[in-house]
Amino acid sequence: MKLLVVGATGSVGTHLVSQALDHGHTVHALTRNPNPDQLTPHGRLTIVEGDPTNPATLPKNVTDVDAVLISLGGGLTGSPRSQGTQTIIDAMAKTGTKRLICQTTLGVGDSRDNLNFKWKYIMFGGLLRFPYNDHVKQEDYVRASDTNWTIVRPSAFTDGPVTGSYSQNFGPDATGLDLEISRADVAHFMLAQLETDTNIGKACSISN
C-alpha cells in the first residue's frame, strides 16, 4: 500500500515508517524538516515537507495515498494533535482518501475507567491535562469525519521492542493492565489495521 504517516519523525512515527517499509509498503512521511535525522533513507520512502497544522503548507499530493496514519505529538500546551488531525481530514475529503488510523491515548472516552489514580488525577487531571484534552478533541474530529476511521488508544509508552503480544480491544472494566506498551508495539497494532476492516469505526485500547 501507499501510506501517509503524519508525525513521521515522532517517537511512534519513526516505528510506523520503519515497520511499514519492512512490510513492503510505500511511505510518504510528512515532516516539517526536509532532511530529518530520525528517518533512514529508503527507496520506498518519500519525505514530504509540510506542517499538518497549517493547510497552506500542506502539499496537495500528500493525500494521494491508500491510507493515512496519524501519530502527532506537540508538547504540553496548544492543540497540535486536534488541529493537525482536522487539517489532514479536510485534505482527505478533497482527494477522496478514506482509510484513517489515528493514535490518541488510553483514558479518552469510556477508556478513562482503565486508568489508575495516578493517570486519572495526577497526570491527565494535572500535569498532562492539555495534551489529554487535545486528544479528546482529536477523537471528536475523527468521529465526525467522513472516513473509514480507526482510533488507537495506547497506554503509556516505553522504549521496548516490538513483540506483537499485548492486550487489545479491551473494555473499560478490564483489570490487570500494566498501563504501559512499547512504541514499537503501538506502531505494530496501527499497521495491523491496514489488513482488516474489523475495527473500522471503533476506538481500540491497547496495553500490556
C-alpha positions in Angstrom: 0.0 0.0 0.0 0.9 3.6 -0.3 0.8 5.3 3.1 1.0 8.7 4.5 2.5 8.9 8.0 1.7 12.1 9.9 4.1 12.7 12.7 6.7 10.6 11.0 9.6 11.8 13.0 7.9 11.4 16.3 8.6 8.5 18.8 5.8 6.3 17.4 6.0 7.7 13.8 9.6 6.5 13.3 8.4 3.0 14.1 5.5 3.3 11.8 7.8 4.3 9.0 10.4 1.6 9.5 7.8 -1.2 10.1 5.8 -0.1 7.1 8.8 -0.3 4.9 9.8 -3.7 6.3 6.3 -4.9 5.3 6.7 -3.7 1.7 4.6 -0.6 1.9 5.5 2.7 0.2 5.6 5.5 2.7 5.2 9.3 2.4 6.5 10.8 5.6 5.1 14.2 6.4 7.5 16.3 8.4 8.4 20.0 8.9 12.1 19.1 8.4 13.1 18.4 4.8 16.1 16.4 6.0 15.1 14.6 9.1 17.8 12.7 11.0 15.2 10.4 12.5 14.4 8.6 9.2 16.8 6.4 7.3 16.8 6.9 3.5 14.9 4.1 1.6 13.8 3.5 -1.9 10.2 3.4 -1.0 10.3 6.4 1.4 9.5 9.9 0.3 10.0 12.8 2.7 7.1 15.3 2.2 7.8 18.7 3.8 4.7 20.3 5.4 3.1 21.4 8.6 -0.1 19.4 9.4 -1.4 22.3 11.5 -1.1 24.7 8.5 -3.2 23.9 5.4 -1.2 26.5 3.4 2.0 24.4 3.8 0.3 21.0 3.1 1.2 19.8 -0.4 -1.8 18.9 -2.5 -0.5 15.4 -3.4 0.1 14.4 0.2 -3.2 12.5 0.4 -2.8 10.6 -2.9 -2.4 7.5 -0.8 -4.3 4.4 0.2 -4.3 5.1 3.9 -3.3 7.8 6.4 -1.7 7.0 9.8 -1.6 9.9 12.3 0.7 9.9 15.4 1.0 13.5 16.4 2.8 14.9 19.4 3.2 18.5 20.2 4.3 19.3 23.7 2.3 20.1 26.8 0.3 23.1 25.6 -1.7 24.1 22.5 -3.7 21.9 20.2 -1.3 20.4 17.5 -2.9 17.0 17.6 -6.5 18.0 17.1 -5.7 20.9 14.7 -3.4 18.8 12.6 -5.8 15.9 12.5 -8.6 18.2 11.3 -6.4 19.6 8.6 -5.5 16.1 7.4 -9.1 15.1 7.5 -10.0 18.1 5.4 -7.3 17.2 2.9 -8.6 13.6 2.7 -12.1 14.8 1.9 -10.8 16.8 -1.0 -9.0 13.8 -2.5 -11.4 11.0 -1.6 -8.9 9.1 0.6 -11.0 7.1 3.1 -8.8 4.9 5.4 -7.7 6.8 8.6 -5.8 5.3 11.6 -5.3 7.8 14.3 -3.4 7.3 17.6 -4.8 9.1 20.7 -4.4 7.8 24.2 -5.9 5.4 26.7 -8.1 7.4 29.0 -10.2 9.1 26.4 -13.9 8.4 26.5 -15.0 5.2 28.2 -11.4 4.0 28.5 -10.9 6.5 31.3 -12.1 3.8 33.7 -9.0 1.8 32.7 -6.7 4.4 34.3 -5.4 4.2 37.8 -5.4 7.1 40.3 -2.0 8.4 39.1 -3.0 8.6 35.5 -6.6 9.7 36.0 -6.0 12.5 38.5 -2.3 13.4 38.7 -1.2 13.0 35.1 -4.2 13.6 32.9 -6.0 15.6 35.6 -3.0 17.9 36.2 0.4 17.6 34.5 -0.8 16.4 31.1 -4.3 17.9 31.1 -3.7 20.0 27.9 -2.4 17.1 25.8 -5.2 14.9 27.2 -7.9 17.5 26.3 -6.3 17.8 22.9 -6.6 14.1 22.4 -10.3 14.3 23.4 -10.9 16.9 20.8 -8.8 14.9 18.3 -11.1 11.9 18.7 -14.2 14.2 18.2 -12.8 15.3 14.9 -12.1 11.8 13.8 -15.5 10.5 14.7 -17.2 13.4 12.9 -15.2 12.7 9.7 -16.4 11.0 6.6 -13.6 8.5 6.7 -13.2 4.8 7.4 -11.5 5.5 10.7 -9.9 3.5 13.5 -8.8 5.2 16.7 -5.9 3.6 18.6 -5.7 4.3 22.3 -2.3 3.2 23.7 -1.3 3.3 27.4 2.0 4.9 28.5 4.9 4.5 26.1 8.0 2.5 26.7 11.1 2.0 24.6 10.8 -1.8 24.4 10.9 -3.8 21.2 8.0 -4.9 19.0 6.5 -8.0 20.5 3.1 -8.3 18.9 1.9 -9.6 22.3 -0.3 -7.1 24.2 -3.9 -6.8 25.3 -6.2 -5.1 22.7 -9.8 -4.1 22.3 -10.5 -4.5 26.0 -13.4 -2.7 27.7 -13.4 -0.1 30.5 -13.8 -2.8 33.1 -10.6 -4.6 32.1 -8.3 -5.3 35.1 -4.6 -6.4 35.5 -3.2 -4.0 32.9 0.3 -2.7 33.2 -0.7 0.6 31.6 2.4 0.5 29.5 3.2 -0.5 26.0 6.2 -0.1 23.7 6.1 2.5 21.0 7.1 -0.3 18.6 4.0 -2.3 19.6 1.8 0.7 19.1 3.1 1.0 15.5 2.6 -2.7 15.1 -1.1 -2.5 16.0 -1.7 0.6 13.9 -0.2 -1.1 10.8 -2.2 -4.3 11.5 -5.4 -2.3 11.0 -4.5 -2.0 7.3 -5.1 -5.7 6.9 -8.6 -5.8 8.4 -11.9 -3.9 8.4 -12.9 -5.3 11.8 -12.0 -2.1 13.7 -13.3 0.5 11.3 -15.5 2.9 13.3 -14.1 1.7 16.6 -11.7 3.1 19.3 -9.3 0.3 20.2 -7.5 0.3 23.6 -4.1 -1.4 23.7 -1.8 -2.0 26.7 0.4 -4.6 28.3 
